[in-house]
């Protein structure tokens, strides 16, 4: 049972690190996803406007 516990702990730690790395690129990925979504839909959604507004706030 102890081995299983250590394996779970190690896997959780690795997942935590990967999630942290993903978090650093989250804004870039969201931007790509929304641009792609808008290209398919042919419209700009309120979420796209919200994302742009959020980026403007972050940049300032």
C-alpha positions as CSV (number, residue, x, y, z in Angstrom):
1,X,0.0,0.0,0.0
2,X,2.9,2.4,0.7
3,X,4.2,2.0,-2.8
4,X,0.8,2.9,-4.2
5,X,0.7,6.0,-2.0
6,X,4.2,7.1,-3.1
7,X,3.2,6.5,-6.8
8,X,0.1,8.6,-6.4
9,X,2.1,11.4,-4.7
10,X,4.7,11.4,-7.4
11,X,2.1,11.4,-10.2
12,X,0.2,14.3,-8.4
13,X,3.5,16.2,-8.1
14,X,4.3,15.8,-11.8
15,X,0.7,16.8,-12.7
16,X,1.0,19.9,-10.5
17,X,4.2,20.9,-12.3
18,X,2.7,20.3,-15.7
19,X,-0.4,22.3,-14.7
20,X,1.9,25.2,-13.6
21,X,3.8,25.2,-16.9
22,X,0.5,25.1,-18.8
23,X,-0.8,28.0,-16.7
24,X,2.1,30.1,-18.0
25,X,0.9,29.7,-21.6
26,X,-2.8,29.7,-20.8
27,X,-3.4,33.2,-22.1
28,X,-1.7,32.4,-25.4
29,X,-3.7,29.2,-25.8
30,X,-7.0,30.9,-25.0
31,X,-6.1,33.5,-27.6
32,X,-5.4,30.9,-30.3
33,X,-8.6,29.0,-29.4
34,X,-10.8,32.1,-29.5
35,X,-9.3,33.4,-32.8
36,X,-9.8,29.9,-34.3
37,X,-13.4,29.8,-33.0
38,X,-14.2,33.2,-34.4
39,X,-12.7,32.3,-37.7
40,X,-15.0,29.2,-37.9
41,X,-18.1,31.1,-36.6
42,X,-17.4,34.2,-38.6
43,X,-18.5,36.4,-35.7
44,X,-16.9,38.0,-32.7
45,X,-18.4,36.8,-29.5
46,X,-18.8,38.6,-26.2
47,X,-16.2,36.3,-24.8
48,X,-13.7,37.4,-27.4
49,X,-14.3,41.0,-26.4
50,X,-13.9,40.0,-22.7
51,X,-10.6,38.3,-23.5
52,X,-9.3,41.4,-25.4
53,X,-10.4,43.6,-22.5
54,X,-8.6,41.4,-20.0
55,X,-5.4,41.4,-22.1
56,X,-5.6,45.2,-22.3
57,X,-5.9,45.4,-18.5
58,X,-2.9,43.1,-18.1
59,X,-0.7,45.0,-20.5
60,X,-1.4,48.3,-18.8
